[in-house]
Amino acid sequence: MHLNDIELAEKLKAKNICPNNNEKILYKYVNVGDAIKILDGCTLLYQAPVNFNDPFEMHLGLLDLKQSAKDSFWRTIPKNLTKVEIDFLLGKMPFEDFVRIIEDILANQREKTGVLCLSKTNVSTLMWSHYSNKHTGVCLGFRMANNFPQKGVAAFEVNYATSVMPIKYNFGDGSDDISAFIYWICTKSHVWSYEQEVRVINIDQAGLLPFNKYQLCELYFGVGTTQEDVNLITDIIRNIGYRLYCIGKMFIDKNTFDLKPRYFHPYISDFPTKLPRNL
């Protein structure tokens, strides 16, 4: 099933998971080393969720596996069996075994699914601190409209929850199966809500995957990014031929605790070789 399927979208909406269907820019906070790898290779890392930094990622409590196991068991029982035969099968294959089988299948899918984590904001002080090496890195802006040609790729906004609300996982049941899996990937604790996260999910592949260089349209340097790193990154942009809508640098607003971007020449040919001192 295509991850942009209308039927799937409706089922996800009922689970508070919204596809990212707008044309707004989505942002990736990275340190300088990772920025160089991204720009040099025109690739982005779709991580397997097992490698995420939150131990509550894909919390098993979000899926009602016991009910799923019961439903799966009864789907395997031929209609014409007698009660004695059913009781015999129940003794041979208790529900706990079904639960373990489903957990193993989910664990395997968790390892092969790739997730690209992006944000709807480029001015999060916490994210600059956590992901851009204490404000010395880079924030890259990508246009990621939900029109991916691949069948198993789509972008979804993360659902931030205050409690663990399990849903039924209809194992082996088409769109119900997939919608529950995406709910599992895209539901996080409300303590992460400051990230305003959008996740691009590749259901079949994790690892470094290519992007079209014209998808990269914005770039911001941190408050503490050195001039040497600025020059290094802008040289890569020139050499590869990225055409950005805007380039900027974050600075500290003197009247608030907010970061403010200051923009300069949007075309690489006009990019300054040295940033103004007042940035």
C-alpha positions in Angstrom: 0.0 0.0 0.0 1.2 3.5 -0.8 1.9 5.6 2.4 -0.1 8.5 0.8 -3.2 6.3 0.3 -6.4 8.2 1.1 -7.9 5.3 3.2 -4.7 5.1 5.2 -4.7 8.9 5.8 -8.2 8.7 7.2 -7.3 5.9 9.6 -4.2 7.9 10.7 -6.3 11.0 11.3 -8.4 9.0 13.7 -5.2 8.2 15.6 -4.1 11.9 15.7 -1.4 11.4 13.1 -1.5 14.0 10.3 0.4 13.6 7.0 2.6 16.6 6.3 0.9 17.9 3.2 2.0 21.5 3.2 4.7 23.2 1.2 6.5 24.7 4.2 10.2 24.3 4.7 11.4 21.6 7.1 14.6 21.9 9.0 17.5 19.6 9.9 19.8 20.7 12.7 23.3 19.2 12.4 26.9 19.8 13.5 29.4 21.1 10.9 30.9 17.6 10.2 27.5 16.1 9.4 26.5 19.2 7.3 29.6 18.6 5.2 28.6 15.0 4.7 25.1 15.9 3.7 26.1 18.7 1.3 29.0 16.7 -0.3 27.0 13.6 -0.8 23.5 15.0 -1.4 22.3 12.4 1.1 20.3 12.4 4.3 20.4 9.7 7.0 17.2 7.8 7.5 17.8 6.2 10.9 16.4 3.0 12.1 14.3 3.9 15.3 16.4 1.5 17.4 19.2 4.1 17.1 17.1 7.1 18.4 18.1 8.9 21.6 14.7 8.5 23.3 14.3 5.1 25.2 10.5 5.5 24.9 10.6 5.6 21.0 8.1 3.0 19.7 6.9 2.2 23.2 5.3 -1.3 23.1 2.5 0.0 25.4 1.2 2.0 22.4 0.1 -1.2 20.7 -2.5 -3.6 22.2 -0.6 -6.8 21.3 -2.6 -9.1 23.5 -5.8 -8.2 21.6 -3.9 -8.5 18.3 -2.6 -11.9 19.3 -6.1 -13.1 20.2 -7.5 -11.8 16.9 -4.6 -13.4 14.9 -5.2 -16.7 16.7 -8.9 -16.8 15.9 -8.3 -15.9 12.2 -6.1 -19.1 12.0 -8.8 -21.4 13.4 -10.9 -23.2 10.7 -14.6 -22.6 11.1 -15.6 -26.2 11.3 -13.5 -27.2 14.3 -15.2 -28.7 17.3 -14.8 -27.2 20.8 -12.5 -30.1 21.8 -10.3 -29.4 18.8 -10.2 -25.7 19.5 -9.3 -26.3 23.2 -6.5 -28.6 22.0 -5.1 -25.9 19.7 -5.3 -23.3 22.5 -3.2 -25.6 24.7 -0.6 -26.0 21.9 -0.3 -22.4 21.1 -1.2 -20.0 23.9 -1.7 -16.3 23.3 1.6 -15.5 24.8 3.4 -17.2 22.0 1.4 -15.1 19.4 2.4 -12.0 21.3 6.1 -13.0 21.1 5.8 -13.7 17.4 4.2 -10.3 16.8 6.9 -8.6 18.9 9.6 -10.3 16.8 8.0 -9.1 13.6 7.7 -5.6 14.9 11.3 -5.6 16.1 12.5 -6.7 12.7 10.4 -3.9 11.0 11.8 -1.4 13.5 15.3 -2.2 12.4 14.7 -1.9 8.7 12.4 1.2 8.6 14.2 4.4 8.0 13.1 7.7 9.6 14.3 11.2 8.7 13.7 13.6 11.6 13.0 17.2 10.7 11.5 20.2 12.4 9.0 22.9 11.5 11.1 25.6 13.2 14.7 26.8 12.6 14.9 29.0 15.8 14.6 26.5 18.6 17.3 27.3 21.1 17.2 23.8 22.6 17.6 22.1 19.2 20.5 24.4 18.3 22.1 23.3 21.6 21.3 19.6 21.3 21.7 18.8 17.6 24.0 21.6 16.3 26.8 21.3 18.7 26.0 24.1 21.1 25.0 26.6 18.4 28.3 26.1 16.4 26.7 24.0 13.6 24.2 24.5 10.8 20.4 24.3 10.2 19.4 23.1 6.7 16.0 23.9 5.2 14.4 21.4 2.8 11.3 21.5 0.8 9.7 18.1 1.6 6.2 18.2 0.2 4.4 14.9 0.7 4.7 13.9 -3.0 7.4 11.2 -2.8 7.4 9.0 -5.8 8.4 5.9 -3.8 5.5 3.8 -2.7 6.8 3.3 0.9 7.8 6.9 1.7 5.7 9.7 3.3 6.0 12.5 5.9 3.9 12.7 9.0 3.7 15.1 11.9 4.6 13.7 15.3 1.8 13.3 17.8 2.8 14.4 21.3 0.9 12.6 24.0 0.6 13.0 27.7 -0.1 9.4 28.4 0.3 6.0 26.7 -2.8 5.2 24.8 -2.7 1.7 23.3 -4.5 1.0 20.0 -5.4 -2.3 18.4 -2.7 -3.6 16.1 -4.5 -5.7 13.4 -1.6 -7.9 12.5 -1.6 -8.8 8.8 -4.6 -6.7 8.0 -3.5 -4.2 5.3 -4.0 -0.5 6.0 -5.0 -1.2 9.6 -1.7 -2.9 10.1 0.3 0.0 8.5 -1.6 2.8 10.2 -0.9 1.2 13.6 2.7 0.9 12.7 3.0 4.6 11.7 1.1 5.6 14.9 3.7 3.6 16.8 6.6 5.5 15.0 5.0 8.9 15.3 3.7 9.1 18.8 6.1 10.5 21.4 6.0 12.0 24.9 4.7 15.6 25.2 8.1 16.6 26.7 9.5 16.6 23.2 6.9 18.9 21.7 9.3 21.8 21.5 10.9 20.0 18.5 7.8 20.4 16.3 8.9 17.3 14.6 7.9 15.9 11.2 9.1 12.4 10.3 9.8 11.2 6.8 9.2 7.5 6.9 10.8 5.0 4.5 9.0 1.7 5.4 11.5 -0.4 3.5 15.0 1.1 3.9 17.2 2.7 6.5 20.6 4.4 5.8 21.9 7.2 3.7 19.5 8.0 0.9 19.9 10.7 -1.8 17.9 13.9 -2.1 17.5 16.3 -5.0 19.9 19.2 -4.5 17.1 21.6 -5.4 15.2 20.5 -2.4 17.7 22.3 -0.2 16.6 25.9 -0.2 17.7 27.5 3.1 20.8 27.4 5.3 21.5 29.0 8.6 24.7 29.2 10.7 24.6 29.1 14.4 25.4 31.9 16.8 28.8 30.3 17.4 29.7 28.9 14.0 33.3 29.9 13.2 34.3 31.9 10.1 36.4 29.0 9.0 33.4 26.6 9.1 31.3 29.2 7.3 33.9 29.4 4.5 34.2 25.6 4.3 30.5 25.1 3.9 29.9 27.9 1.5 32.7 26.6 -0.7 30.9 23.2 -0.9 27.6 25.0 -1.8 29.3 26.9 -4.6 31.1 23.9 -6.0 28.1 21.5 -6.1 25.8 24.2 -7.4 23.1 24.4 -4.7 20.8 27.4 -5.3 19.4 28.5 -2.0 16.5 30.9 -1.5 18.1 32.4 1.6 21.2 32.1 3.7 21.4 33.5 7.2 23.1 33.4 10.6 21.4 33.3 14.0 22.0 36.0 16.5 20.8 36.7 20.1 17.9 39.1 20.4 19.0 41.7 22.9 15.5 42.2 24.3 14.3 38.5 24.6 15.6 35.0 25.1 14.9 34.3 21.4 17.1 33.6 18.4 16.7 35.7 15.4 17.9 34.9 11.9 19.6 37.7 10.0 19.6 37.1 6.2 22.1 38.1 3.5 22.5 37.5 -0.2 20.4 34.6 -1.4 22.6 33.8 -4.4 25.8 31.8 -3.9 27.7 34.0 -6.3 27.1 37.0 -4.1 27.7 35.2 -0.8 30.1 37.2 1.4 33.6 35.7 2.0 33.4 37.1 5.5 30.4 37.6 7.7 29.7 41.1 9.0 30.9 41.7 12.5 27.5 42.6 13.8 25.9 39.2 13.0 
